[in-house]
């Protein structure tokens, strides 16, 4: 039986997790295009670029919407691109200050933001935790979410995920908090680190059983690294098997967030744009 090198996983996951850090040198300020909206007493930050069918982009846990910057200009040629700082991240308010971060609750706030913007039909794309929120949106408001793109997603926290988080204790509580303080500020970074650390013992969120996945009406594109060190590729296969209108792209050496690796940028834009425009459906009919 092969043994897992947890120190190697730690290094690999940290590099993948913070691949955008060189582009963010201080706590991320609002941009000229930045706006705030209050949803159930919570102030959320978002940016709204381009015209067309709304495309909502949701970043991963401990990150901000700035991670989507390499792709916004291209997507905005065809879509109304809405990037959001998830509740408790970046320029958005704390969702709460508990030690448990619930993605289903975050999804309720994102749906509230879309309601405020009077958007009743959208495509949604999420990375890691953002993909959990995307799945919740697709199950909670199936008529709103038309197409979804799930990157580095999970249907539940596996034993591997919990073990890897546990093995990263030193890095999470030291290296991570240093990097995240520059993005979120000291207090918010400390809370996010605590919440991520507690994912190792969180059950029921995310939780997408086959019957729940089968209820999703949206067409889906599932993107997953074949060597994802934290989310087993079996999660991608389970989504693909149970979401009725699903496509699967397994990325060689993609890590946890394949689209964060610069060599994959062009391929990601091409494939996701073709999927969103329905070109894959047309090809399958020929």
C-alpha positions as CSV (number, residue, x, y, z in Angstrom):
1,X,0.0,0.0,0.0
2,X,1.3,3.4,-0.9
3,X,1.9,5.8,1.9
4,X,0.8,9.5,1.7
5,X,3.6,12.0,2.2
6,X,1.7,14.6,4.2
7,X,4.6,17.1,4.1
8,X,4.5,16.9,0.3
9,X,0.8,17.3,0.3
10,X,1.1,20.3,2.5
11,X,3.6,22.0,0.2
12,X,1.5,21.1,-2.9
13,X,-1.7,22.3,-1.4
14,X,-0.3,25.6,-0.1
15,X,1.3,26.4,-3.4
16,X,-2.0,25.7,-5.3
17,X,-4.1,27.5,-2.6
18,X,-2.0,30.7,-2.8
19,X,-1.0,30.6,-6.5
20,X,-2.6,34.1,-6.9
21,X,-0.9,35.6,-3.9
22,X,1.7,37.4,-5.9
23,X,-1.0,39.5,-7.4
24,X,-2.4,40.6,-4.1
25,X,0.1,42.5,-1.9
26,X,-2.3,44.0,0.7
27,X,-5.8,43.8,2.0
28,X,-7.8,43.9,-1.2
29,X,-9.4,47.4,-1.6
30,X,-12.7,47.9,-3.5
31,X,-12.1,48.6,-7.2
32,X,-13.7,51.3,-9.3
33,X,-16.2,48.7,-10.4
34,X,-16.9,47.5,-6.9
35,X,-20.3,47.7,-5.3
36,X,-21.9,46.8,-2.0
37,X,-25.4,45.4,-1.4
38,X,-27.0,44.5,2.0
39,X,-28.7,41.1,2.2
40,X,-30.5,40.3,5.5
41,X,-28.3,42.7,7.3
42,X,-25.0,41.5,5.8
43,X,-23.0,43.7,3.5
44,X,-21.7,41.8,0.4
45,X,-19.1,43.1,-2.0
46,X,-19.4,42.4,-5.7
47,X,-18.2,43.6,-9.1
48,X,-20.4,43.7,-12.2
49,X,-18.7,43.7,-15.6
50,X,-20.0,43.2,-19.2
51,X,-23.4,42.4,-20.6
52,X,-25.4,39.4,-21.5
53,X,-26.4,36.2,-19.6
54,X,-25.2,36.7,-16.0
55,X,-22.2,34.5,-15.1
56,X,-21.6,34.4,-11.3
57,X,-18.1,33.6,-10.2
58,X,-17.5,32.2,-6.7
59,X,-14.0,31.9,-5.3
60,X,-12.6,29.3,-2.9
61,X,-12.4,29.4,0.9
62,X,-10.0,32.0,2.4
63,X,-9.7,33.7,-1.0
64,X,-11.5,36.7,-2.7
65,X,-13.1,37.5,-6.0
66,X,-9.7,38.9,-7.1
67,X,-8.8,35.3,-8.0
68,X,-11.0,35.6,-11.0
69,X,-9.1,38.6,-12.4
70,X,-7.2,36.6,-15.1
71,X,-10.5,35.5,-16.7
72,X,-12.9,38.4,-16.3
73,X,-12.0,40.4,-19.4
74,X,-12.4,37.3,-21.6
75,X,-15.7,36.2,-20.0
76,X,-17.1,39.8,-20.1
77,X,-17.0,39.7,-23.9
78,X,-20.0,37.3,-23.8
79,X,-21.5,37.5,-20.4
80,X,-22.5,39.9,-17.5
81,X,-19.8,38.7,-15.1
82,X,-20.6,39.1,-11.4
83,X,-17.8,38.3,-9.0
84,X,-18.5,38.1,-5.3
85,X,-16.5,38.2,-2.2
86,X,-18.1,35.3,-0.2
87,X,-19.6,36.1,3.2
88,X,-16.8,36.5,5.7
89,X,-14.1,37.1,3.0
90,X,-12.3,40.1,1.6
91,X,-14.6,43.1,1.5
92,X,-17.8,41.3,2.5
93,X,-19.0,41.3,6.1
94,X,-18.7,38.4,8.5
95,X,-21.5,35.9,7.9
96,X,-21.1,35.2,11.6
97,X,-18.2,34.7,14.0
98,X,-18.7,31.1,15.0
99,X,-16.1,28.4,14.5
100,X,-18.3,26.7,11.9
101,X,-18.7,28.1,8.3
102,X,-21.8,26.7,6.6
103,X,-21.7,26.8,2.8
104,X,-25.5,26.3,2.6
105,X,-25.9,29.5,4.6
106,X,-23.5,31.3,2.4
107,X,-25.5,30.2,-0.6
108,X,-28.6,31.8,0.8
109,X,-26.8,35.1,0.9
110,X,-25.5,34.8,-2.7
111,X,-29.1,34.0,-3.8
112,X,-30.2,37.1,-1.9
113,X,-27.7,39.2,-3.7
114,X,-29.0,38.0,-7.1
115,X,-32.5,38.7,-5.9
116,X,-31.5,42.3,-5.1
117,X,-30.0,42.6,-8.6
118,X,-33.2,41.2,-10.0
119,X,-31.5,38.3,-11.6
120,X,-33.7,35.3,-12.0
121,X,-31.6,33.3,-14.5
122,X,-27.8,32.8,-14.3
123,X,-24.9,30.5,-14.9
124,X,-22.7,29.9,-11.8
125,X,-19.1,28.9,-11.6
126,X,-17.4,28.0,-8.3
127,X,-13.9,27.0,-7.1
128,X,-13.6,24.5,-4.1
129,X,-15.9,26.0,-1.4
130,X,-17.4,28.1,-4.2
131,X,-18.4,24.9,-5.9
132,X,-20.2,23.7,-2.7
133,X,-22.1,26.9,-2.7
134,X,-22.8,26.5,-6.4
135,X,-24.3,23.0,-5.8
136,X,-26.4,24.4,-2.9
137,X,-27.7,27.2,-5.2
138,X,-28.5,24.6,-7.9
139,X,-30.5,22.5,-5.5
140,X,-32.2,25.4,-3.6
141,X,-33.1,27.4,-6.7
142,X,-33.1,25.0,-9.7
143,X,-35.0,27.5,-11.9
144,X,-32.4,30.2,-11.4
145,X,-29.2,28.2,-12.0
146,X,-29.1,27.2,-15.7
147,X,-25.5,26.0,-16.1
148,X,-22.9,25.3,-13.4
149,X,-19.2,24.8,-13.5
150,X,-17.7,23.0,-10.5
151,X,-13.9,23.3,-10.0
152,X,-12.2,21.2,-7.3
153,X,-15.6,20.3,-5.8
154,X,-16.6,17.8,-3.2
155,X,-19.9,16.1,-2.4
156,X,-18.8,15.6,1.2
157,X,-15.6,15.8,3.2
158,X,-13.9,12.4,2.8
159,X,-11.6,10.8,5.2
160,X,-8.7,11.8,3.0
161,X,-9.8,15.5,3.2
162,X,-10.1,15.4,6.9
163,X,-6.7,13.7,7.3
164,X,-5.0,16.2,5.0
165,X,-6.4,19.1,6.9
166,X,-5.2,17.6,10.2
167,X,-1.7,17.0,8.7
168,X,-1.5,20.7,7.7
169,X,-2.1,22.1,11.2
170,X,1.2,23.9,11.5
171,X,0.9,25.4,8.0
172,X,-2.7,26.4,8.5
173,X,-2.0,28.2,11.8
174,X,1.2,29.9,10.7
175,X,2.0,30.3,7.0
176,X,-1.7,30.6,6.0
177,X,-2.6,33.2,8.5
178,X,0.3,35.4,7.5
179,X,-0.7,35.3,3.8
180,X,-4.4,35.8,4.6
181,X,-3.9,38.8,6.9
182,X,-2.6,40.6,3.8
183,X,-5.9,39.8,2.0
184,X,-8.6,39.9,4.8
185,X,-7.1,41.8,7.7
186,X,-6.0,40.3,11.0
187,X,-9.3,39.5,12.7
188,X,-11.0,38.0,9.6
189,X,-8.0,36.0,8.7
190,X,-7.8,34.5,12.1
191,X,-11.5,33.5,12.0
192,X,-11.2,32.0,8.5
193,X,-8.2,29.9,9.6
194,X,-10.1,28.7,12.6
195,X,-13.1,27.8,10.4
196,X,-11.0,26.0,7.8
197,X,-9.2,24.0,10.6
198,X,-12.6,22.9,11.9
199,X,-13.7,21.6,8.5
200,X,-11.8,18.4,9.5
201,X,-14.7,17.6,12.0
202,X,-17.6,19.2,10.2
203,X,-20.3,16.8,9.0
204,X,-23.4,17.5,6.9
205,X,-22.0,20.6,5.0
206,X,-21.3,19.8,2.2
207,X,-23.5,16.8,1.8
208,X,-24.7,15.9,-1.7
209,X,-26.0,12.4,-1.8
210,X,-26.8,10.7,-5.2
211,X,-30.5,11.6,-4.9
212,X,-29.8,15.2,-4.2
213,X,-27.3,15.4,-7.2
214,X,-29.9,13.7,-9.4
215,X,-32.4,16.5,-8.6
216,X,-30.2,19.1,-10.2
217,X,-31.7,20.5,-13.4
218,X,-28.7,22.6,-14.4
219,X,-26.2,21.4,-17.1
220,X,-22.9,20.9,-15.4
221,X,-19.2,21.0,-16.2
222,X,-17.1,19.3,-13.6
223,X,-13.4,20.2,-13.6
224,X,-11.0,18.3,-11.3
225,X,-7.3,17.7,-11.1
226,X,-6.3,14.0,-11.4
227,X,-3.9,14.5,-8.5
228,X,-6.0,16.7,-6.3
229,X,-4.3,16.4,-2.9
230,X,-7.3,17.3,-0.8
231,X,-10.5,16.4,-2.7
232,X,-10.3,12.9,-4.1
233,X,-11.1,12.6,-7.8
234,X,-13.9,10.2,-6.9
235,X,-15.9,13.2,-5.9
236,X,-15.8,14.4,-9.5
237,X,-16.8,11.0,-10.7
238,X,-19.7,10.8,-8.2
239,X,-21.0,14.2,-9.4
240,X,-20.6,13.2,-13.1
241,X,-22.5,9.9,-12.5
242,X,-25.5,11.5,-10.7
243,X,-26.0,14.9,-12.2
244,X,-28.1,14.1,-15.3
245,X,-26.6,16.6,-17.7
246,X,-23.0,16.6,-16.7
247,X,-19.7,16.9,-18.5
248,X,-16.4,15.9,-16.9
249,X,-12.9,17.4,-17.5
250,X,-10.1,15.7,-15.6
251,X,-7.0,17.9,-15.7
252,X,-3.6,16.1,-15.6
253,X,-1.5,17.4,-12.8
254,X,-4.2,20.0,-12.0
255,X,-3.9,19.9,-8.3
256,X,-6.8,21.2,-6.2
257,X,-7.5,24.2,-8.4
258,X,-6.5,23.4,-12.0
259,X,-7.6,26.7,-13.4
260,X,-5.2,28.5,-11.0
261,X,-2.2,27.1,-12.9
262,X,-1.3,29.6,-15.6
263,X,-0.6,26.9,-18.3
264,X,-4.3,25.9,-18.0
265,X,-5.7,29.5,-18.4
266,X,-6.4,29.4,-22.1
267,X,-7.7,25.8,-22.1
268,X,-10.0,26.6,-19.2
269,X,-11.4,29.7,-20.9
270,X,-12.0,27.8,-24.2
271,X,-13.6,24.8,-22.6
272,X,-15.8,26.6,-20.2
273,X,-16.9,29.2,-22.8
274,X,-17.8,26.4,-25.3
275,X,-19.8,24.6,-22.5
276,X,-21.6,27.8,-21.5
277,X,-22.5,28.6,-25.1
278,X,-23.9,25.2,-25.7
279,X,-21.4,24.2,-28.3
280,X,-20.8,20.8,-26.7
281,X,-24.5,20.0,-26.9
282,X,-24.5,20.8,-30.6
283,X,-21.4,18.6,-31.2
284,X,-23.0,15.7,-29.3
285,X,-26.1,16.0,-31.6
286,X,-24.0,15.7,-34.8
